[in-house]
């Protein structure tokens, strides 16, 4: 099935995925370098398979976005945009 994707105005997160498979992506992703926005999308899509942050989840993220750890660290430099 195709997941429902909605835009968010959250002040604390770039994206989320709930138990019903609804993915919310922060509209501020448009301000990020494209590879960081792609990482956020891969992170949330991985939650469709593993709704947690277990090793299996991170393996899923790595399969979707190889080298995700560097993007995850780089994203921290952009979190001030969430409060804008």
PyMOL Python script that loads the backbone (N, CA, C, O; Angstrom):
from pymol import cmd

cmd.read_pdbstr("""\
ATOM      1  N   UNK A   1       0.833  -1.195   0.000  1.00  0.00           N
ATOM      2  CA  UNK A   1       0.000   0.000   0.000  1.00  0.00           C
ATOM      3  C   UNK A   1       0.875   1.255   0.000  1.00  0.00           C
ATOM      4  O   UNK A   1       2.004   1.242   0.491  1.00  0.00           O
ATOM      5  N   UNK A   2       0.352   2.293  -0.538  1.00  0.00           N
ATOM      6  CA  UNK A   2       1.056   3.570  -0.582  1.00  0.00           C
ATOM      7  C   UNK A   2       0.754   4.319   0.714  1.00  0.00           C
ATOM      8  O   UNK A   2      -0.410   4.487   1.078  1.00  0.00           O
ATOM      9  N   UNK A   3       1.798   4.769   1.410  1.00  0.00           N
ATOM     10  CA  UNK A   3       1.545   5.470   2.674  1.00  0.00           C
ATOM     11  C   UNK A   3       0.954   6.851   2.437  1.00  0.00           C
ATOM     12  O   UNK A   3       1.167   7.462   1.390  1.00  0.00           O
ATOM     13  N   UNK A   4       0.221   7.327   3.408  1.00  0.00           N
ATOM     14  CA  UNK A   4      -0.288   8.694   3.395  1.00  0.00           C
ATOM     15  C   UNK A   4       0.861   9.589   3.847  1.00  0.00           C
ATOM     16  O   UNK A   4       1.515   9.315   4.853  1.00  0.00           O
ATOM     17  N   UNK A   5       1.097  10.656   3.099  1.00  0.00           N
ATOM     18  CA  UNK A   5       2.155  11.612   3.441  1.00  0.00           C
ATOM     19  C   UNK A   5       1.509  12.979   3.612  1.00  0.00           C
ATOM     20  O   UNK A   5       0.770  13.449   2.747  1.00  0.00           O
ATOM     21  N   UNK A   6       1.803  13.607   4.746  1.00  0.00           N
ATOM     22  CA  UNK A   6       1.255  14.923   5.049  1.00  0.00           C
ATOM     23  C   UNK A   6       2.393  15.874   5.395  1.00  0.00           C
ATOM     24  O   UNK A   6       3.471  15.450   5.810  1.00  0.00           O
ATOM     25  N   UNK A   7       2.137  17.158   5.217  1.00  0.00           N
ATOM     26  CA  UNK A   7       3.098  18.164   5.632  1.00  0.00           C
ATOM     27  C   UNK A   7       2.852  18.551   7.071  1.00  0.00           C
ATOM     28  O   UNK A   7       1.723  18.517   7.561  1.00  0.00           O
ATOM     29  N   UNK A   8       3.938  18.921   7.744  1.00  0.00           N
ATOM     30  CA  UNK A   8       3.877  19.273   9.148  1.00  0.00           C
ATOM     31  C   UNK A   8       4.510  20.638   9.367  1.00  0.00           C
ATOM     32  O   UNK A   8       5.351  21.079   8.583  1.00  0.00           O
ATOM     33  N   UNK A   9       4.100  21.296  10.430  1.00  0.00           N
ATOM     34  CA  UNK A   9       4.698  22.555  10.869  1.00  0.00           C
ATOM     35  C   UNK A   9       5.331  22.365  12.241  1.00  0.00           C
ATOM     36  O   UNK A   9       5.432  23.316  13.015  1.00  0.00           O
ATOM     37  N   UNK A  10       5.755  21.152  12.542  1.00  0.00           N
ATOM     38  CA  UNK A  10       6.309  20.822  13.862  1.00  0.00           C
ATOM     39  C   UNK A  10       7.526  21.681  14.164  1.00  0.00           C
ATOM     40  O   UNK A  10       8.284  22.041  13.263  1.00  0.00           O
ATOM     41  N   UNK A  11       7.705  22.001  15.424  1.00  0.00           N
ATOM     42  CA  UNK A  11       8.849  22.795  15.864  1.00  0.00           C
ATOM     43  C   UNK A  11       9.937  21.920  16.491  1.00  0.00           C
ATOM     44  O   UNK A  11      10.960  22.432  16.945  1.00  0.00           O
ATOM     45  N   UNK A  12       9.719  20.611  16.517  1.00  0.00           N
ATOM     46  CA  UNK A  12      10.687  19.755  17.202  1.00  0.00           C
ATOM     47  C   UNK A  12      11.169  18.563  16.385  1.00  0.00           C
ATOM     48  O   UNK A  12      12.039  17.819  16.838  1.00  0.00           O
ATOM     49  N   UNK A  13      10.618  18.368  15.184  1.00  0.00           N
ATOM     50  CA  UNK A  13      11.052  17.206  14.408  1.00  0.00           C
ATOM     51  C   UNK A  13      10.901  17.459  12.913  1.00  0.00           C
ATOM     52  O   UNK A  13      10.031  18.203  12.462  1.00  0.00           O
ATOM     53  N   UNK A  14      11.792  16.804  12.164  1.00  0.00           N
ATOM     54  CA  UNK A  14      11.776  16.924  10.706  1.00  0.00           C
ATOM     55  C   UNK A  14      10.729  16.027  10.076  1.00  0.00           C
ATOM     56  O   UNK A  14      10.211  16.325   9.000  1.00  0.00           O
ATOM     57  N   UNK A  15      10.421  14.934  10.743  1.00  0.00           N
ATOM     58  CA  UNK A  15       9.442  14.006  10.207  1.00  0.00           C
ATOM     59  C   UNK A  15       8.968  13.054  11.277  1.00  0.00           C
ATOM     60  O   UNK A  15       9.561  12.959  12.352  1.00  0.00           O
ATOM     61  N   UNK A  16       7.893  12.349  10.975  1.00  0.00           N
ATOM     62  CA  UNK A  16       7.384  11.334  11.889  1.00  0.00           C
ATOM     63  C   UNK A  16       6.586  10.310  11.092  1.00  0.00           C
ATOM     64  O   UNK A  16       6.156  10.560   9.966  1.00  0.00           O
ATOM     65  N   UNK A  17       6.406   9.157  11.711  1.00  0.00           N
ATOM     66  CA  UNK A  17       5.591   8.093  11.137  1.00  0.00           C
ATOM     67  C   UNK A  17       4.821   7.457  12.281  1.00  0.00           C
ATOM     68  O   UNK A  17       5.407   7.114  13.308  1.00  0.00           O
ATOM     69  N   UNK A  18       3.520   7.298  12.115  1.00  0.00           N
ATOM     70  CA  UNK A  18       2.733   6.709  13.196  1.00  0.00           C
ATOM     71  C   UNK A  18       2.365   5.250  12.888  1.00  0.00           C
ATOM     72  O   UNK A  18       2.684   4.728  11.820  1.00  0.00           O
ATOM     73  N   UNK A  19       1.697   4.618  13.831  1.00  0.00           N
ATOM     74  CA  UNK A  19       1.352   3.197  13.705  1.00  0.00           C
ATOM     75  C   UNK A  19       0.423   2.900  12.539  1.00  0.00           C
ATOM     76  O   UNK A  19       0.367   1.765  12.065  1.00  0.00           O
ATOM     77  N   UNK A  20      -0.302   3.904  12.077  1.00  0.00           N
ATOM     78  CA  UNK A  20      -1.184   3.699  10.920  1.00  0.00           C
ATOM     79  C   UNK A  20      -0.439   3.855   9.598  1.00  0.00           C
ATOM     80  O   UNK A  20      -1.022   3.699   8.525  1.00  0.00           O
ATOM     81  N   UNK A  21       0.867   4.167   9.684  1.00  0.00           N
ATOM     82  CA  UNK A  21       1.660   4.325   8.467  1.00  0.00           C
ATOM     83  C   UNK A  21       1.552   5.693   7.834  1.00  0.00           C
ATOM     84  O   UNK A  21       1.885   5.865   6.661  1.00  0.00           O
ATOM     85  N   UNK A  22       1.088   6.676   8.602  1.00  0.00           N
ATOM     86  CA  UNK A  22       1.010   8.049   8.098  1.00  0.00           C
ATOM     87  C   UNK A  22       2.357   8.726   8.353  1.00  0.00           C
ATOM     88  O   UNK A  22       2.823   8.795   9.490  1.00  0.00           O
ATOM     89  N   UNK A  23       2.970   9.221   7.292  1.00  0.00           N
ATOM     90  CA  UNK A  23       4.235   9.919   7.392  1.00  0.00           C
ATOM     91  C   UNK A  23       3.958  11.419   7.339  1.00  0.00           C
ATOM     92  O   UNK A  23       3.240  11.900   6.462  1.00  0.00           O
ATOM     93  N   UNK A  24       4.532  12.143   8.283  1.00  0.00           N
ATOM     94  CA  UNK A  24       4.447  13.595   8.289  1.00  0.00           C
ATOM     95  C   UNK A  24       5.854  14.134   8.062  1.00  0.00           C
ATOM     96  O   UNK A  24       6.799  13.744   8.748  1.00  0.00           O
ATOM     97  N   UNK A  25       5.981  15.030   7.096  1.00  0.00           N
ATOM     98  CA  UNK A  25       7.257  15.646   6.776  1.00  0.00           C
ATOM     99  C   UNK A  25       7.158  17.145   7.002  1.00  0.00           C
ATOM    100  O   UNK A  25       6.220  17.794   6.539  1.00  0.00           O
ATOM    101  N   UNK A  26       8.119  17.676   7.707  1.00  0.00           N
ATOM    102  CA  UNK A  26       8.135  19.100   8.002  1.00  0.00           C
ATOM    103  C   UNK A  26       8.349  19.888   6.712  1.00  0.00           C
ATOM    104  O   UNK A  26       9.247  19.568   5.933  1.00  0.00           O
ATOM    105  N   UNK A  27       7.542  20.902   6.484  1.00  0.00           N
ATOM    106  CA  UNK A  27       7.654  21.698   5.262  1.00  0.00           C
ATOM    107  C   UNK A  27       9.014  22.382   5.159  1.00  0.00           C
ATOM    108  O   UNK A  27       9.435  22.753   4.063  1.00  0.00           O
ATOM    109  N   UNK A  28       9.707  22.555   6.289  1.00  0.00           N
ATOM    110  CA  UNK A  28      11.012  23.212   6.276  1.00  0.00           C
ATOM    111  C   UNK A  28      12.096  22.357   5.621  1.00  0.00           C
ATOM    112  O   UNK A  28      13.216  22.827   5.422  1.00  0.00           O
ATOM    113  N   UNK A  29      11.781  21.124   5.289  1.00  0.00           N
ATOM    114  CA  UNK A  29      12.749  20.279   4.584  1.00  0.00           C
ATOM    115  C   UNK A  29      13.211  20.928   3.281  1.00  0.00           C
ATOM    116  O   UNK A  29      14.314  20.645   2.812  1.00  0.00           O
ATOM    117  N   UNK A  30      12.391  21.788   2.694  1.00  0.00           N
ATOM    118  CA  UNK A  30      12.769  22.444   1.437  1.00  0.00           C
ATOM    119  C   UNK A  30      13.988  23.339   1.608  1.00  0.00           C
ATOM    120  O   UNK A  30      14.634  23.693   0.621  1.00  0.00           O
ATOM    121  N   UNK A  31      14.315  23.711   2.844  1.00  0.00           N
ATOM    122  CA  UNK A  31      15.466  24.565   3.112  1.00  0.00           C
ATOM    123  C   UNK A  31      16.762  23.775   3.292  1.00  0.00           C
ATOM    124  O   UNK A  31      17.847  24.355   3.310  1.00  0.00           O
ATOM    125  N   UNK A  32      16.649  22.472   3.423  1.00  0.00           N
ATOM    126  CA  UNK A  32      17.831  21.638   3.647  1.00  0.00           C
ATOM    127  C   UNK A  32      18.543  21.309   2.340  1.00  0.00           C
ATOM    128  O   UNK A  32      17.932  21.331   1.272  1.00  0.00           O
ATOM    129  N   UNK A  33      19.834  21.005   2.428  1.00  0.00           N
ATOM    130  CA  UNK A  33      20.484  20.417   1.253  1.00  0.00           C
ATOM    131  C   UNK A  33      19.719  19.146   0.872  1.00  0.00           C
ATOM    132  O   UNK A  33      19.291  18.403   1.756  1.00  0.00           O
ATOM    133  N   UNK A  34      19.544  18.888  -0.406  1.00  0.00           N
ATOM    134  CA  UNK A  34      18.716  17.749  -0.830  1.00  0.00           C
ATOM    135  C   UNK A  34      19.091  16.414  -0.187  1.00  0.00           C
ATOM    136  O   UNK A  34      18.199  15.633   0.145  1.00  0.00           O
ATOM    137  N   UNK A  35      20.377  16.128  -0.001  1.00  0.00           N
ATOM    138  CA  UNK A  35      20.738  14.828   0.570  1.00  0.00           C
ATOM    139  C   UNK A  35      20.247  14.691   2.009  1.00  0.00           C
ATOM    140  O   UNK A  35      19.952  13.579   2.447  1.00  0.00           O
ATOM    141  N   UNK A  36      20.151  15.792   2.754  1.00  0.00           N
ATOM    142  CA  UNK A  36      19.639  15.708   4.122  1.00  0.00           C
ATOM    143  C   UNK A  36      18.125  15.500   4.127  1.00  0.00           C
ATOM    144  O   UNK A  36      17.602  14.761   4.960  1.00  0.00           O
ATOM    145  N   UNK A  37      17.430  16.144   3.210  1.00  0.00           N
ATOM    146  CA  UNK A  37      15.986  15.911   3.088  1.00  0.00           C
ATOM    147  C   UNK A  37      15.728  14.463   2.684  1.00  0.00           C
ATOM    148  O   UNK A  37      14.787  13.840   3.176  1.00  0.00           O
ATOM    149  N   UNK A  38      16.550  13.929   1.798  1.00  0.00           N
ATOM    150  CA  UNK A  38      16.397  12.526   1.387  1.00  0.00           C
ATOM    151  C   UNK A  38      16.625  11.595   2.566  1.00  0.00           C
ATOM    152  O   UNK A  38      15.937  10.584   2.704  1.00  0.00           O
ATOM    153  N   UNK A  39      17.587  11.930   3.416  1.00  0.00           N
ATOM    154  CA  UNK A  39      17.820  11.114   4.616  1.00  0.00           C
ATOM    155  C   UNK A  39      16.569  11.100   5.508  1.00  0.00           C
ATOM    156  O   UNK A  39      16.156  10.043   5.985  1.00  0.00           O
ATOM    157  N   UNK A  40      15.972  12.271   5.727  1.00  0.00           N
ATOM    158  CA  UNK A  40      14.774  12.343   6.575  1.00  0.00           C
ATOM    159  C   UNK A  40      13.668  11.468   5.990  1.00  0.00           C
ATOM    160  O   UNK A  40      13.007  10.734   6.723  1.00  0.00           O
ATOM    161  N   UNK A  41      13.467  11.541   4.696  1.00  0.00           N
ATOM    162  CA  UNK A  41      12.436  10.718   4.052  1.00  0.00           C
ATOM    163  C   UNK A  41      12.769   9.241   4.224  1.00  0.00           C
ATOM    164  O   UNK A  41      11.886   8.449   4.555  1.00  0.00           O
ATOM    165  N   UNK A  42      14.016   8.856   4.007  1.00  0.00           N
ATOM    166  CA  UNK A  42      14.415   7.453   4.180  1.00  0.00           C
ATOM    167  C   UNK A  42      14.181   7.005   5.616  1.00  0.00           C
ATOM    168  O   UNK A  42      13.724   5.886   5.848  1.00  0.00           O
ATOM    169  N   UNK A  43      14.487   7.858   6.575  1.00  0.00           N
ATOM    170  CA  UNK A  43      14.281   7.545   7.991  1.00  0.00           C
ATOM    171  C   UNK A  43      12.807   7.238   8.263  1.00  0.00           C
ATOM    172  O   UNK A  43      12.481   6.249   8.920  1.00  0.00           O
ATOM    173  N   UNK A  44      11.938   8.084   7.760  1.00  0.00           N
ATOM    174  CA  UNK A  44      10.502   7.878   8.005  1.00  0.00           C
ATOM    175  C   UNK A  44       9.967   6.677   7.235  1.00  0.00           C
ATOM    176  O   UNK A  44       9.112   5.957   7.751  1.00  0.00           O
ATOM    177  N   UNK A  45      10.436   6.446   6.037  1.00  0.00           N
ATOM    178  CA  UNK A  45      10.000   5.269   5.276  1.00  0.00           C
ATOM    179  C   UNK A  45      10.452   3.991   5.998  1.00  0.00           C
ATOM    180  O   UNK A  45       9.721   3.002   6.013  1.00  0.00           O
ATOM    181  N   UNK A  46      11.631   4.006   6.585  1.00  0.00           N
ATOM    182  CA  UNK A  46      12.108   2.839   7.338  1.00  0.00           C
ATOM    183  C   UNK A  46      11.177   2.536   8.511  1.00  0.00           C
ATOM    184  O   UNK A  46      11.031   1.379   8.906  1.00  0.00           O
ATOM    185  N   UNK A  47      10.551   3.569   9.064  1.00  0.00           N
ATOM    186  CA  UNK A  47       9.597   3.346  10.162  1.00  0.00           C
ATOM    187  C   UNK A  47       8.349   2.585   9.697  1.00  0.00           C
ATOM    188  O   UNK A  47       7.628   2.028  10.525  1.00  0.00           O
ATOM    189  N   UNK A  48       8.091   2.555   8.410  1.00  0.00           N
ATOM    190  CA  UNK A  48       6.969   1.746   7.928  1.00  0.00           C
ATOM    191  C   UNK A  48       7.233   0.260   8.146  1.00  0.00           C
ATOM    192  O   UNK A  48       6.298  -0.537   8.230  1.00  0.00           O
ATOM    193  N   UNK A  49       8.503  -0.107   8.235  1.00  0.00           N
ATOM    194  CA  UNK A  49       8.897  -1.500   8.462  1.00  0.00           C
ATOM    195  C   UNK A  49       9.191  -1.747   9.936  1.00  0.00           C
ATOM    196  O   UNK A  49       8.772  -2.764  10.489  1.00  0.00           O
ATOM    197  N   UNK A  50       9.906  -0.829  10.573  1.00  0.00           N
ATOM    198  CA  UNK A  50      10.284  -0.933  11.986  1.00  0.00           C
ATOM    199  C   UNK A  50       9.893   0.360  12.681  1.00  0.00           C
ATOM    200  O   UNK A  50      10.528   1.393  12.467  1.00  0.00           O
ATOM    201  N   UNK A  51       8.871   0.319  13.501  1.00  0.00           N
ATOM    202  CA  UNK A  51       8.377   1.522  14.172  1.00  0.00           C
ATOM    203  C   UNK A  51       9.108   1.714  15.504  1.00  0.00           C
ATOM    204  O   UNK A  51       8.494   1.768  16.570  1.00  0.00           O
ATOM    205  N   UNK A  52      10.423   1.813  15.410  1.00  0.00           N
ATOM    206  CA  UNK A  52      11.288   1.962  16.578  1.00  0.00           C
ATOM    207  C   UNK A  52      12.651   2.417  16.081  1.00  0.00           C
ATOM    208  O   UNK A  52      12.807   2.714  14.896  1.00  0.00           O
ATOM    209  N   UNK A  53      13.630   2.475  16.956  1.00  0.00           N
ATOM    210  CA  UNK A  53      14.996   2.816  16.563  1.00  0.00           C
ATOM    211  C   UNK A  53      15.944   1.676  16.944  1.00  0.00           C
ATOM    212  O   UNK A  53      17.038   1.912  17.456  1.00  0.00           O
ATOM    213  N   UNK A  54      15.519   0.466  16.693  1.00  0.00           N
ATOM    214  CA  UNK A  54      16.317  -0.726  16.974  1.00  0.00           C
ATOM    215  C   UNK A  54      17.414  -0.893  15.928  1.00  0.00           C
ATOM    216  O   UNK A  54      17.410  -0.193  14.915  1.00  0.00           O
ATOM    217  N   UNK A  55      18.355  -1.810  16.160  1.00  0.00           N
ATOM    218  CA  UNK A  55      19.355  -2.103  15.126  1.00  0.00           C
ATOM    219  C   UNK A  55      18.721  -2.508  13.792  1.00  0.00           C
ATOM    220  O   UNK A  55      19.239  -2.161  12.731  1.00  0.00           O
ATOM    221  N   UNK A  56      17.614  -3.233  13.841  1.00  0.00           N
ATOM    222  CA  UNK A  56      16.932  -3.600  12.595  1.00  0.00           C
ATOM    223  C   UNK A  56      16.429  -2.370  11.853  1.00  0.00           C
ATOM    224  O   UNK A  56      16.484  -2.318  10.625  1.00  0.00           O
ATOM    225  N   UNK A  57      15.934  -1.367  12.602  1.00  0.00           N
ATOM    226  CA  UNK A  57      15.502  -0.115  11.983  1.00  0.00           C
ATOM    227  C   UNK A  57      16.678   0.554  11.278  1.00  0.00           C
ATOM    228  O   UNK A  57      16.566   0.943  10.116  1.00  0.00           O
ATOM    229  N   UNK A  58      17.810   0.690  11.978  1.00  0.00           N
ATOM    230  CA  UNK A  58      18.966   1.373  11.393  1.00  0.00           C
ATOM    231  C   UNK A  58      19.515   0.604  10.197  1.00  0.00           C
ATOM    232  O   UNK A  58      20.038   1.215   9.265  1.00  0.00           O
ATOM    233  N   UNK A  59      19.408  -0.712  10.202  1.00  0.00           N
ATOM    234  CA  UNK A  59      19.787  -1.494   9.018  1.00  0.00           C
ATOM    235  C   UNK A  59      18.884  -1.157   7.844  1.00  0.00           C
ATOM    236  O   UNK A  59      19.340  -1.083   6.703  1.00  0.00           O
ATOM    237  N   UNK A  60      17.608  -0.954   8.123  1.00  0.00           N
ATOM    238  CA  UNK A  60      16.652  -0.569   7.084  1.00  0.00           C
ATOM    239  C   UNK A  60      16.996   0.810   6.530  1.00  0.00           C
ATOM    240  O   UNK A  60      16.968   1.022   5.318  1.00  0.00           O
ATOM    241  N   UNK A  61      17.322   1.749   7.425  1.00  0.00           N
ATOM    242  CA  UNK A  61      17.707   3.091   6.979  1.00  0.00           C
ATOM    243  C   UNK A  61      18.950   2.997   6.097  1.00  0.00           C
ATOM    244  O   UNK A  61      19.012   3.625   5.040  1.00  0.00           O
ATOM    245  N   UNK A  62      19.933   2.217   6.527  1.00  0.00           N
ATOM    246  CA  UNK A  62      21.166   2.068   5.749  1.00  0.00           C
ATOM    247  C   UNK A  62      20.883   1.487   4.367  1.00  0.00           C
ATOM    248  O   UNK A  62      21.509   1.886   3.385  1.00  0.00           O
ATOM    249  N   UNK A  63      19.947   0.550   4.289  1.00  0.00           N
ATOM    250  CA  UNK A  63      19.589  -0.032   2.987  1.00  0.00           C
ATOM    251  C   UNK A  63      18.961   1.019   2.068  1.00  0.00           C
ATOM    252  O   UNK A  63      19.174   0.999   0.855  1.00  0.00           O
ATOM    253  N   UNK A  64      18.193   1.928   2.649  1.00  0.00           N
ATOM    254  CA  UNK A  64      17.525   2.974   1.871  1.00  0.00           C
ATOM    255  C   UNK A  64      18.436   4.162   1.578  1.00  0.00           C
ATOM    256  O   UNK A  64      18.320   4.810   0.538  1.00  0.00           O
ATOM    257  N   UNK A  65      19.347   4.436   2.514  1.00  0.00           N
ATOM    258  CA  UNK A  65      20.211   5.618   2.407  1.00  0.00           C
ATOM    259  C   UNK A  65      21.598   5.257   2.909  1.00  0.00           C
ATOM    260  O   UNK A  65      21.937   5.539   4.058  1.00  0.00           O
ATOM    261  N   UNK A  66      22.401   4.634   2.055  1.00  0.00           N
ATOM    262  CA  UNK A  66      23.756   4.243   2.477  1.00  0.00           C
ATOM    263  C   UNK A  66      24.555   5.441   2.991  1.00  0.00           C
ATOM    264  O   UNK A  66      24.539   6.520   2.398  1.00  0.00           O
ATOM    265  N   UNK A  67      25.242   5.229   4.088  1.00  0.00           N
ATOM    266  CA  UNK A  67      26.003   6.308   4.701  1.00  0.00           C
ATOM    267  C   UNK A  67      25.146   7.252   5.524  1.00  0.00           C
ATOM    268  O   UNK A  67      25.504   8.413   5.719  1.00  0.00           O
ATOM    269  N   UNK A  68      24.020   6.760   6.004  1.00  0.00           N
ATOM    270  CA  UNK A  68      23.064   7.609   6.716  1.00  0.00           C
ATOM    271  C   UNK A  68      23.641   8.282   7.955  1.00  0.00           C
ATOM    272  O   UNK A  68      23.181   9.359   8.332  1.00  0.00           O
ATOM    273  N   UNK A  69      24.626   7.680   8.591  1.00  0.00           N
ATOM    274  CA  UNK A  69      25.146   8.224   9.850  1.00  0.00           C
ATOM    275  C   UNK A  69      25.702   9.635   9.661  1.00  0.00           C
ATOM    276  O   UNK A  69      25.499  10.495  10.518  1.00  0.00           O
ATOM    277  N   UNK A  70      26.394   9.882   8.562  1.00  0.00           N
ATOM    278  CA  UNK A  70      26.942  11.218   8.304  1.00  0.00           C
ATOM    279  C   UNK A  70      25.821  12.228   8.102  1.00  0.00           C
ATOM    280  O   UNK A  70      25.907  13.354   8.593  1.00  0.00           O
ATOM    281  N   UNK A  71      24.776  11.839   7.388  1.00  0.00           N
ATOM    282  CA  UNK A  71      23.640  12.745   7.177  1.00  0.00           C
ATOM    283  C   UNK A  71      22.927  13.011   8.494  1.00  0.00           C
ATOM    284  O   UNK A  71      22.490  14.132   8.754  1.00  0.00           O
ATOM    285  N   UNK A  72      22.814  11.996   9.310  1.00  0.00           N
ATOM    286  CA  UNK A  72      22.154  12.154  10.612  1.00  0.00           C
ATOM    287  C   UNK A  72      22.908  13.170  11.467  1.00  0.00           C
ATOM    288  O   UNK A  72      22.292  14.017  12.114  1.00  0.00           O
ATOM    289  N   UNK A  73      24.237  13.088  11.473  1.00  0.00           N
ATOM    290  CA  UNK A  73      25.041  14.055  12.231  1.00  0.00           C
ATOM    291  C   UNK A  73      24.924  15.452  11.633  1.00  0.00           C
ATOM    292  O   UNK A  73      24.800  16.431  12.369  1.00  0.00           O
ATOM    293  N   UNK A  74      24.962  15.555  10.313  1.00  0.00           N
ATOM    294  CA  UNK A  74      24.887  16.857   9.648  1.00  0.00           C
ATOM    295  C   UNK A  74      23.533  17.529   9.879  1.00  0.00           C
ATOM    296  O   UNK A  74      23.449  18.757   9.915  1.00  0.00           O
ATOM    297  N   UNK A  75      22.501  16.749  10.032  1.00  0.00           N
ATOM    298  CA  UNK A  75      21.163  17.305  10.236  1.00  0.00           C
ATOM    299  C   UNK A  75      21.095  18.124  11.525  1.00  0.00           C
ATOM    300  O   UNK A  75      20.320  19.076  11.619  1.00  0.00           O
ATOM    301  N   UNK A  76      21.899  17.756  12.506  1.00  0.00           N
ATOM    302  CA  UNK A  76      21.914  18.504  13.768  1.00  0.00           C
ATOM    303  C   UNK A  76      22.240  19.976  13.554  1.00  0.00           C
ATOM    304  O   UNK A  76      21.744  20.836  14.283  1.00  0.00           O
ATOM    305  N   UNK A  77      23.069  20.268  12.561  1.00  0.00           N
ATOM    306  CA  UNK A  77      23.452  21.653  12.289  1.00  0.00           C
ATOM    307  C   UNK A  77      22.293  22.480  11.739  1.00  0.00           C
ATOM    308  O   UNK A  77      22.374  23.708  11.698  1.00  0.00           O
ATOM    309  N   UNK A  78      21.240  21.835  11.328  1.00  0.00           N
ATOM    310  CA  UNK A  78      20.114  22.519  10.709  1.00  0.00           C
ATOM    311  C   UNK A  78      18.878  22.616  11.622  1.00  0.00           C
ATOM    312  O   UNK A  78      17.864  23.191  11.225  1.00  0.00           O
ATOM    313  N   UNK A  79      18.955  22.072  12.814  1.00  0.00           N
ATOM    314  CA  UNK A  79      17.756  22.003  13.654  1.00  0.00           C
ATOM    315  C   UNK A  79      17.221  23.384  14.062  1.00  0.00           C
ATOM    316  O   UNK A  79      16.049  23.503  14.421  1.00  0.00           O
ATOM    317  N   UNK A  80      18.051  24.415  14.013  1.00  0.00           N
ATOM    318  CA  UNK A  80      17.560  25.753  14.334  1.00  0.00           C
ATOM    319  C   UNK A  80      16.460  26.189  13.374  1.00  0.00           C
ATOM    320  O   UNK A  80      15.622  27.017  13.730  1.00  0.00           O
ATOM    321  N   UNK A  81      16.452  25.640  12.158  1.00  0.00           N
ATOM    322  CA  UNK A  81      15.393  25.975  11.195  1.00  0.00           C
ATOM    323  C   UNK A  81      14.013  25.551  11.691  1.00  0.00           C
ATOM    324  O   UNK A  81      13.005  26.131  11.289  1.00  0.00           O
ATOM    325  N   UNK A  82      13.964  24.551  12.555  1.00  0.00           N
ATOM    326  CA  UNK A  82      12.666  24.088  13.045  1.00  0.00           C
ATOM    327  C   UNK A  82      11.970  25.148  13.873  1.00  0.00           C
ATOM    328  O   UNK A  82      10.741  25.171  13.952  1.00  0.00           O
ATOM    329  N   UNK A  83      12.744  26.023  14.489  1.00  0.00           N
ATOM    330  CA  UNK A  83      12.170  27.060  15.338  1.00  0.00           C
ATOM    331  C   UNK A  83      11.870  28.335  14.573  1.00  0.00           C
ATOM    332  O   UNK A  83      11.314  29.280  15.133  1.00  0.00           O
ATOM    333  N   UNK A  84      12.233  28.371  13.296  1.00  0.00           N
ATOM    334  CA  UNK A  84      12.045  29.589  12.495  1.00  0.00           C
ATOM    335  C   UNK A  84      10.587  29.786  12.119  1.00  0.00           C
ATOM    336  O   UNK A  84      10.249  30.760  11.446  1.00  0.00           O
TER     337      UNK A  84
END
""", "prot")
cmd.dss("prot")
cmd.show_as("cartoon", "prot")
cmd.util.cbc("prot")
cmd.orient("prot")
